[in-house]
Amino acid sequence: MNNGNTFGTNFSVTTFGESHGTALGCIIDGCPAGVKISREMIQAALNRRRPGASVDGKLNPNVTARKEADEVEILSGVFNGVSEGTSIALEVRNTSQHSSDYDNLKNTFRPGHADFTYDVKYKGDRDYRGGGRSSGRETLARVAAGAVAQAILSERGIKITAYTVKAAGICAEKRDFSQIEKNAMRAPDSEAAEKMTSRIEELRSQGESAGGIIECVIEGCPVGLGEPVFDKFDAELAKAMLSIGAVKGFEIGDGFAAADSFGSVNNDAMHVENGKPVFNSNHCGGVLGGLTNGNQIVFRVAVKPVPSIFKPQKTVCRTSDFSDDGTASYENTELQIKGRHDICLCPRIVPVVEAMAALVTVDFLLR
């Protein structure tokens, strides 16, 4: 029975843990022997995603004030700095839970969160602290696994770079990758990043939140990764990205803009250069017929506004236990969310997008 905790076929990752539980982590199966892996390498990836992170020593106004070291421990599968070819287990202990902030959410459902759907599916037996398993904190396990995947990809000359191209209604006009890690938004446009950050600071003061768009580029993929029908490369990318809790949309290449284009424009013409086929453009985003075509793979994901806002919201509360037929009683209520929450998730989701893209790519490489 597959309960949806495992991703991947030849390189598979199973994640475990809850936001306010003892620990979170993952078990990786299928990593070849001999890959250079260190705790420091995985920690560096986790440091980009962790809560309370700052840029150049300054508080990042986008993110939660929750402080977690997110110190990873390698429990198995790595010896003398290289993978053994056996399962790799990684664990991160929780150290800064304020679980009492969620006492009022045991039977009351936060708008925009998975509280209601989890409550019904599991008949009230859910960890409501910080969202439990549905929390964005689960993504640290994905980032840890992604660091291992990227170690394999780097040996093959494959590089993955994600960045914020839109947040709080403000778009990046440039694509300067050298700027991504130099601003709070992880945007490739420092001027746009300043405007995004300023707008998000305003929203924080109003008790509001914001969404945005993340773009990702995969460079160096060989031709032919993917399978022709159901396991298309872009189909698996879409599944990977939409499995990230805050992601509500996916497009590759021209995406939805292709609907307003014409075949003569949208088709990527080809020519021979130094004896090899070369594409004149990349409207398809590097994937044709579900298979990589050797171009850069370019895709975007839409990130919804953080649902935990500091404004009163209308919702419902469950007032009874579930009966044998799976029903319960409810009443109307108003909810004021407490705790420490992100304002815009884009900067922290950037490393998650990179990690999931790495998991998809390495899985196809090993098929």
Order of alpha helices (4+ residues) and beta strands (2+ residues): beta-beta-beta-alpha-beta-beta-beta-beta-beta-beta-alpha-alpha-beta-beta-alpha-beta-alpha-beta-alpha-beta-beta-beta-beta-beta-beta-beta-alpha
